[in-house]
Protein backbone atom coordinates (compact mmCIF):
# COMPACT_ATOMS: atom_id res chain seq x y z
CA UNK A 1 0.00 0.00 0.00
CA UNK A 2 1.44 3.37 -1.04
CA UNK A 3 2.37 6.14 1.35
CA UNK A 4 -0.07 8.45 -0.44
CA UNK A 5 -2.94 6.00 0.09
CA UNK A 6 -2.17 5.73 3.79
CA UNK A 7 -1.86 9.51 4.13
CA UNK A 8 -5.18 10.14 2.37
CA UNK A 9 -6.92 7.52 4.52
CA UNK A 10 -5.41 9.04 7.66
CA UNK A 11 -6.68 12.50 6.74
CA UNK A 12 -10.14 11.13 5.99
CA UNK A 13 -10.18 9.25 9.29
CA UNK A 14 -9.28 12.41 11.21
CA UNK A 15 -12.05 14.27 9.42
CA UNK A 16 -14.55 11.56 10.38
CA UNK A 17 -13.39 11.88 14.00
CA UNK A 18 -13.78 15.66 13.73
CA UNK A 19 -17.39 15.27 12.58
CA UNK A 20 -18.15 12.64 15.23
CA UNK A 21 -16.83 14.84 18.04
CA UNK A 22 -19.27 17.57 17.00
CA UNK A 23 -22.13 15.43 18.28
CA UNK A 24 -24.63 17.35 20.35
CA UNK A 25 -24.50 16.52 24.04
CA UNK A 26 -27.04 17.35 26.75
CA UNK A 27 -26.50 20.84 28.17
CA UNK A 28 -25.85 19.31 31.60
CA UNK A 29 -22.92 17.28 30.22
CA UNK A 30 -21.30 20.39 28.74
CA UNK A 31 -21.90 22.39 31.92
CA UNK A 32 -20.37 19.68 34.12
CA UNK A 33 -17.30 19.53 31.87
CA UNK A 34 -16.82 23.29 32.12
CA UNK A 35 -17.24 23.05 35.91
CA UNK A 36 -14.51 20.40 36.17
CA UNK A 37 -11.89 22.63 34.54
CA UNK A 38 -13.01 26.03 35.83
CA UNK A 39 -9.91 27.97 36.92
CA UNK A 40 -7.60 25.12 35.85
CA UNK A 41 -5.13 26.48 33.31
CA UNK A 42 -3.46 23.06 32.91
CA UNK A 43 -6.57 21.50 31.33
CA UNK A 44 -6.60 21.24 27.56
CA UNK A 45 -9.63 18.98 26.88
CA UNK A 46 -12.48 17.09 28.52
CA UNK A 47 -13.77 13.89 26.92
CA UNK A 48 -17.07 12.23 27.72
CA UNK A 49 -17.74 8.54 27.18
CA UNK A 50 -19.77 5.62 28.49
CA UNK A 51 -23.31 4.34 28.47
CA UNK A 52 -24.92 7.78 28.90
CA UNK A 53 -23.89 8.58 25.32
CA UNK A 54 -26.25 5.80 24.26
CA UNK A 55 -29.00 6.08 26.88
CA UNK A 56 -29.04 9.76 27.83
CA UNK A 57 -29.61 8.70 31.46
CA UNK A 58 -28.27 11.57 33.57
CA UNK A 59 -29.14 9.72 36.78
CA UNK A 60 -26.40 7.19 36.15
CA UNK A 61 -22.72 7.75 36.89
CA UNK A 62 -21.23 9.96 34.18
CA UNK A 63 -17.74 9.28 32.81
CA UNK A 64 -15.20 11.98 31.96
CA UNK A 65 -11.53 12.06 31.05
CA UNK A 66 -9.68 15.32 31.65
CA UNK A 67 -6.55 15.74 29.54
CA UNK A 68 -3.97 18.13 30.99
CA UNK A 69 -0.64 19.67 30.05
CA UNK A 70 0.99 19.23 33.44
CA UNK A 71 -0.01 16.77 36.16
CA UNK A 72 1.62 18.70 39.00
CA UNK A 73 -0.13 21.92 37.98
CA UNK A 74 -3.46 20.09 37.77
CA UNK A 75 -3.27 18.18 41.06
CA UNK A 76 -1.48 20.86 43.05
CA UNK A 77 0.20 18.07 45.01
CA UNK A 78 3.44 16.40 44.03
CA UNK A 79 2.48 13.00 45.49
CA UNK A 80 -0.76 12.87 43.50
CA UNK A 81 1.10 13.88 40.35
CA UNK A 82 3.74 11.18 40.92
CA UNK A 83 1.03 8.54 41.43
CA UNK A 84 -0.68 9.63 38.21
CA UNK A 85 2.60 9.60 36.34
CA UNK A 86 3.50 6.15 37.67
CA UNK A 87 0.19 4.37 37.05
CA UNK A 88 -2.37 6.53 35.29
CA UNK A 89 -5.05 7.64 35.57
CA UNK A 90 -5.91 9.23 38.89
CA UNK A 91 -9.67 9.06 39.45
CA UNK A 92 -12.10 11.14 41.49
CA UNK A 93 -15.81 11.16 42.24
CA UNK A 94 -17.36 14.56 41.56
CA UNK A 95 -20.84 16.07 41.92
CA UNK A 96 -22.38 19.07 40.20
CA UNK A 97 -25.77 20.75 40.64
CA UNK A 98 -27.37 21.74 37.37
CA UNK A 99 -30.87 23.20 37.08
CA UNK A 100 -32.07 21.57 40.29
CA UNK A 101 -30.52 18.19 39.59
CA UNK A 102 -27.41 16.71 41.20
CA UNK A 103 -25.16 15.03 38.63
CA UNK A 104 -22.45 12.56 39.62
CA UNK A 105 -19.36 11.59 37.67
CA UNK A 106 -16.25 9.49 37.74
CA UNK A 107 -13.43 11.70 36.47
CA UNK A 108 -10.10 10.32 35.25
CA UNK A 109 -7.08 12.53 34.64
CA UNK A 110 -4.25 11.97 32.14
CA UNK A 111 -1.47 14.11 30.81
CA UNK A 112 -1.66 14.72 27.09
CA UNK A 113 1.55 12.72 26.58
CA UNK A 114 0.10 9.76 28.52
CA UNK A 115 -3.08 9.99 26.49
CA UNK A 116 -1.13 9.98 23.22
CA UNK A 117 1.13 7.07 24.22
CA UNK A 118 -1.86 5.02 25.33
CA UNK A 119 -3.32 5.08 21.81
CA UNK A 120 -0.32 3.54 20.10
CA UNK A 121 -0.14 -0.02 18.78
CA UNK A 122 2.95 -0.67 20.91
CA UNK A 123 1.10 0.17 24.14
CA UNK A 124 0.99 -2.80 26.52
CA UNK A 125 -2.09 -1.37 28.23
CA UNK A 126 -5.12 -1.99 26.00
CA UNK A 127 -7.70 -0.02 27.98
CA UNK A 128 -7.21 3.46 26.51
CA UNK A 129 -7.23 2.79 22.77
CA UNK A 130 -10.04 0.23 23.15
CA UNK A 131 -12.17 2.77 25.01
CA UNK A 132 -11.54 5.70 22.70
CA UNK A 133 -12.02 3.74 19.49
CA UNK A 134 -15.66 3.71 20.60
CA UNK A 135 -17.97 6.73 20.24
CA UNK A 136 -17.11 9.61 22.56
CA UNK A 137 -18.04 13.25 23.07
CA UNK A 138 -15.85 16.31 23.39
CA UNK A 139 -17.78 18.74 25.60
CA UNK A 140 -14.86 21.12 26.26
CA UNK A 141 -11.51 22.07 24.73
CA UNK A 142 -9.21 24.93 25.65
CA UNK A 143 -8.58 26.07 22.07
CA UNK A 144 -8.61 24.97 18.44
CA UNK A 145 -5.06 23.59 18.58
CA UNK A 146 -5.97 21.33 21.51
CA UNK A 147 -9.07 20.17 19.66
CA UNK A 148 -7.11 19.25 16.55
CA UNK A 149 -4.54 17.31 18.54
CA UNK A 150 -7.25 15.39 20.38
CA UNK A 151 -8.86 14.51 17.04
CA UNK A 152 -5.53 13.16 15.78
CA UNK A 153 -5.01 11.09 18.93
CA UNK A 154 -8.52 9.61 18.69
CA UNK A 155 -7.75 8.66 15.08
CA UNK A 156 -4.67 6.85 16.45
CA UNK A 157 -6.92 4.91 18.83
CA UNK A 158 -9.18 3.78 15.99
CA UNK A 159 -6.18 2.82 13.86
CA UNK A 160 -4.68 0.79 16.70
CA UNK A 161 -7.99 -0.94 17.37
CA UNK A 162 -8.37 -1.78 13.68
CA UNK A 163 -4.81 -3.15 13.61
CA UNK A 164 -5.57 -5.56 16.44
CA UNK A 165 -8.98 -6.41 14.94
CA UNK A 166 -7.21 -7.62 11.81
CA UNK A 167 -4.75 -9.74 13.78
CA UNK A 168 -7.26 -11.20 16.25
CA UNK A 169 -10.35 -11.40 14.07
CA UNK A 170 -11.50 -13.96 11.48
CA UNK A 171 -9.74 -14.40 8.15
CA UNK A 172 -12.83 -13.14 6.29
CA UNK A 173 -16.03 -11.62 7.64
CA UNK A 174 -18.23 -8.55 7.81
CA UNK A 175 -16.60 -5.57 9.57
CA UNK A 176 -18.81 -6.04 12.64
CA UNK A 177 -17.32 -9.50 13.20
CA UNK A 178 -13.79 -8.06 13.36
CA UNK A 179 -14.83 -5.38 15.86
CA UNK A 180 -16.74 -7.92 17.94
CA UNK A 181 -13.70 -10.22 18.08
CA UNK A 182 -11.52 -7.29 19.09
CA UNK A 183 -13.73 -6.18 21.97
CA UNK A 184 -14.13 -9.75 23.21
CA UNK A 185 -10.37 -9.90 23.47
CA UNK A 186 -9.98 -6.52 25.18
CA UNK A 187 -12.74 -7.20 27.72
CA UNK A 188 -11.27 -10.63 28.45
CA UNK A 189 -7.96 -8.95 29.24
CA UNK A 190 -9.58 -6.76 31.93
CA UNK A 191 -11.21 -7.36 35.29
CA UNK A 192 -14.86 -7.25 34.22
CA UNK A 193 -18.11 -8.39 35.81
CA UNK A 194 -20.09 -8.47 32.57
CA UNK A 195 -19.45 -11.18 29.98
CA UNK A 196 -17.05 -10.24 27.18
CA UNK A 197 -19.23 -11.64 24.38
CA UNK A 198 -22.46 -9.90 25.43
CA UNK A 199 -20.74 -6.59 26.12
CA UNK A 200 -18.89 -6.53 22.79
CA UNK A 201 -22.07 -7.35 20.87
CA UNK A 202 -24.06 -4.53 22.49
CA UNK A 203 -21.30 -2.01 21.72
CA UNK A 204 -21.24 -2.92 18.02
CA UNK A 205 -24.98 -3.21 17.44
CA UNK A 206 -25.70 0.22 18.87
CA UNK A 207 -23.72 1.92 16.07
CA UNK A 208 -23.13 -0.85 13.57
CA UNK A 209 -23.00 1.46 10.53
CA UNK A 210 -20.22 3.48 12.18
CA UNK A 211 -18.04 0.45 12.77
CA UNK A 212 -18.68 -0.92 9.29
CA UNK A 213 -17.55 2.35 7.71
CA UNK A 214 -14.52 2.81 9.98
CA UNK A 215 -12.81 -0.55 9.57
CA UNK A 216 -11.64 -0.40 5.93
CA UNK A 217 -10.71 3.27 6.32
CA UNK A 218 -8.72 2.58 9.49
CA UNK A 219 -6.98 -0.41 7.87
CA UNK A 220 -5.84 1.77 4.97
CA UNK A 221 -4.63 4.44 7.40
CA UNK A 222 -2.31 1.95 9.14
CA UNK A 223 -1.19 0.20 5.95
CA UNK A 224 -3.24 -3.01 6.14
CA UNK A 225 -4.35 -4.11 2.68
CA UNK A 226 -7.48 -6.19 2.25
CA UNK A 227 -9.80 -7.77 -0.28
CA UNK A 228 -13.56 -7.27 -0.49
CA UNK A 229 -16.18 -9.90 -1.19
CA UNK A 230 -19.77 -8.81 -1.70
CA UNK A 231 -22.11 -11.13 0.17
CA UNK A 232 -25.68 -11.34 1.44
CA UNK A 233 -26.09 -10.93 5.17
CA UNK A 234 -27.88 -13.89 6.74
CA UNK A 235 -31.42 -13.15 7.83
CA UNK A 236 -31.82 -10.15 5.55
CA UNK A 237 -34.03 -10.15 2.48
CA UNK A 238 -32.37 -11.14 -0.79
CA UNK A 239 -30.65 -8.32 -2.61
CA UNK A 240 -29.40 -6.53 0.52
CA UNK A 241 -25.64 -6.95 0.46
CA UNK A 242 -22.99 -6.65 3.10
CA UNK A 243 -19.33 -6.60 2.14
CA UNK A 244 -17.02 -9.14 3.70
CA UNK A 245 -13.42 -8.09 4.22
CA UNK A 246 -10.27 -10.17 4.36
CA UNK A 247 -7.05 -8.51 5.60
CA UNK A 248 -3.97 -9.58 3.67
CA UNK A 249 -1.89 -10.96 6.51
CA UNK A 250 0.63 -13.76 6.36
CA UNK A 251 0.61 -16.69 8.74
CA UNK A 252 3.76 -15.28 10.31
CA UNK A 253 2.10 -11.90 10.90
CA UNK A 254 -0.88 -13.54 12.57
CA UNK A 255 1.34 -15.70 14.78
CA UNK A 256 3.47 -12.71 15.80
CA UNK A 257 0.32 -10.74 16.51
CA UNK A 258 -1.10 -13.50 18.68
CA UNK A 259 2.12 -13.70 20.71
CA UNK A 260 2.10 -9.94 21.17
CA UNK A 261 -1.53 -10.05 22.28
CA UNK A 262 -0.87 -12.90 24.72
CA UNK A 263 1.63 -10.65 26.50
CA UNK A 264 -1.00 -7.91 26.79
CA UNK A 265 -3.58 -10.40 28.02
CA UNK A 266 -1.24 -11.75 30.73
CA UNK A 267 -0.50 -8.24 31.97
CA UNK A 268 -4.03 -6.84 31.62
CA UNK A 269 -5.59 -8.11 34.84
CA UNK A 270 -2.51 -7.39 36.99
CA UNK A 271 -2.53 -3.82 35.64
CA UNK A 272 -6.22 -3.50 36.53
CA UNK A 273 -5.55 -4.86 40.01
CA UNK A 274 -2.64 -2.45 40.51
CA UNK A 275 -4.93 0.44 39.57
CA UNK A 276 -7.55 -0.73 42.04
CA UNK A 277 -4.95 -0.90 44.81
CA UNK A 278 -3.63 2.55 43.89
CA UNK A 279 -7.18 3.92 43.85
CA UNK A 280 -7.67 2.81 47.45
CA UNK A 281 -5.14 5.51 48.35
CA UNK A 282 -5.67 8.11 45.61
CA UNK A 283 -9.38 7.97 44.66
CA UNK A 284 -10.55 11.48 45.60
CA UNK A 285 -13.99 11.40 47.24
CA UNK A 286 -13.91 7.61 47.02
CA UNK A 287 -15.91 7.19 50.23
CA UNK A 288 -18.71 9.35 48.84
CA UNK A 289 -18.65 7.31 45.65
CA UNK A 290 -19.14 4.09 47.62
CA UNK A 291 -21.94 5.65 49.66
CA UNK A 292 -23.70 6.73 46.46
CA UNK A 293 -23.32 3.26 44.95
CA UNK A 294 -24.76 1.66 48.10
CA UNK A 295 -27.77 3.99 48.10
CA UNK A 296 -28.36 3.61 44.36
CA UNK A 297 -28.35 -0.18 44.45
CA UNK A 298 -29.91 -0.86 47.86
CA UNK A 299 -31.83 2.27 48.81
CA UNK A 300 -29.86 2.48 52.08
CA UNK A 301 -28.41 5.95 52.77
CA UNK A 302 -24.95 5.54 54.23
CA UNK A 303 -24.09 8.55 56.36
CA UNK A 304 -20.35 9.26 56.53
CA UNK A 305 -18.49 11.46 58.97
CA UNK A 306 -15.75 13.86 57.88
CA UNK A 307 -13.18 11.54 59.47
CA UNK A 308 -14.48 8.57 57.47
CA UNK A 309 -14.22 10.62 54.28
CA UNK A 310 -10.62 11.58 55.05
CA UNK A 311 -9.57 8.07 56.10
CA UNK A 312 -11.64 5.60 54.04
CA UNK A 313 -9.28 2.65 54.59
CA UNK A 314 -9.23 3.02 58.36
CA UNK A 315 -12.99 3.55 58.41
CA UNK A 316 -13.75 0.57 56.17
CA UNK A 317 -14.21 -2.08 58.94
CA UNK A 318 -16.76 0.05 60.83
CA UNK A 319 -18.60 0.90 57.62
CA UNK A 320 -18.80 -2.79 56.72
CA UNK A 321 -20.24 -3.59 60.14
CA UNK A 322 -22.86 -0.87 59.68
CA UNK A 323 -23.84 -2.23 56.27
CA UNK A 324 -24.13 -5.77 57.61
CA UNK A 325 -26.35 -4.61 60.48
CA UNK A 326 -28.54 -2.79 57.95
CA UNK A 327 -28.65 -6.05 55.95
CA UNK A 328 -27.24 -4.31 52.91
CA UNK A 329 -24.45 -6.91 52.65
Rosetta blueprint (number, residue, H / E / L):
1 X L
2 X L
3 X H
4 X H
5 X H
6 X H
7 X H
8 X H
9 X H
10 X H
11 X H
12 X H
13 X H
14 X H
15 X H
16 X H
17 X H
18 X H
19 X H
20 X H
21 X L
22 X L
23 X L
24 X L
25 X L
26 X L
27 X H
28 X H
29 X H
30 X H
31 X H
32 X H
33 X H
34 X H
35 X H
36 X H
37 X H
38 X L
39 X L
40 X L
41 X L
42 X L
43 X E
44 X E
45 X E
46 X E
47 X E
48 X E
49 X E
50 X L
51 X L
52 X H
53 X H
54 X H
55 X H
56 X L
57 X L
58 X L
59 X L
60 X L
61 X L
62 X E
63 X E
64 X E
65 X E
66 X E
67 X E
68 X E
69 X L
70 X L
71 X H
72 X H
73 X H
74 X H
75 X H
76 X L
77 X L
78 X H
79 X H
80 X H
81 X H
82 X H
83 X H
84 X H
85 X H
86 X H
87 X L
88 X L
89 X L
90 X E
91 X E
92 X E
93 X E
94 X E
95 X E
96 X E
97 X E
98 X E
99 X L
100 X L
101 X E
102 X E
103 X E
104 X E
105 X E
106 X E
107 X E
108 X E
109 X E
110 X E
111 X E
112 X H
113 X H
114 X H
115 X H
116 X H
117 X H
118 X L
119 X L
120 X L
121 X L
122 X L
123 X L
124 X L
125 X L
126 X L
127 X H
128 X H
129 X H
130 X H
131 X H
132 X H
133 X L
134 X L
135 X L
136 X L
137 X E
138 X E
139 X E
140 X E
141 X E
142 X L
143 X L
144 X H
145 X H
146 X H
147 X H
148 X H
149 X H
150 X H
151 X H
152 X H
153 X H
154 X H
155 X H
156 X H
157 X H
158 X H
159 X H
160 X H
161 X H
162 X H
163 X H
164 X H
165 X H
166 X H
167 X H
168 X H
169 X L
170 X L
171 X L
172 X L
173 X E
174 X E
175 X H
176 X H
177 X H
178 X H
179 X H
180 X H
181 X H
182 X H
183 X H
184 X H
185 X H
186 X H
187 X H
188 X H
189 X L
190 X L
191 X L
192 X L
193 X L
194 X L
195 X L
196 X H
197 X H
198 X H
199 X H
200 X H
201 X H
202 X H
203 X H
204 X H
205 X H
206 X H
207 X L
208 X H
209 X H
210 X H
211 X H
212 X H
213 X H
214 X H
215 X H
216 X H
217 X H
218 X H
219 X H
220 X H
221 X H
222 X L
223 X L
224 X L
225 X L
226 X E
227 X E
228 X E
229 X E
230 X E
231 X E
232 X E
233 X L
234 X L
235 X L
236 X L
237 X L
238 X L
239 X L
240 X L
241 X E
242 X E
243 X E
244 X E
245 X E
246 X E
247 X E
248 X L
249 X L
250 X L
251 X H
252 X H
253 X H
254 X H
255 X H
256 X H
257 X H
258 X H
259 X H
260 X H
261 X H
262 X H
263 X H
264 X H
265 X H
266 X H
267 X H
268 X H
269 X H
270 X H
271 X H
272 X H
273 X H
274 X H
275 X H
276 X H
277 X H
278 X H
279 X H
280 X H
281 X H
282 X H
283 X L
284 X E
285 X L
286 X H
287 X H
288 X H
289 X H
290 X H
291 X H
292 X H
293 X H
294 X H
295 X H
296 X H
297 X H
298 X H
299 X L
300 X L
301 X L
302 X L
303 X L
304 X L
305 X L
306 X H
307 X H
308 X H
309 X H
310 X H
311 X L
312 X H
313 X H
314 X H
315 X H
316 X H
317 X H
318 X H
319 X H
320 X H
321 X H
322 X H
323 X H
324 X H
325 X H
326 X L
327 X L
328 X L
329 X L
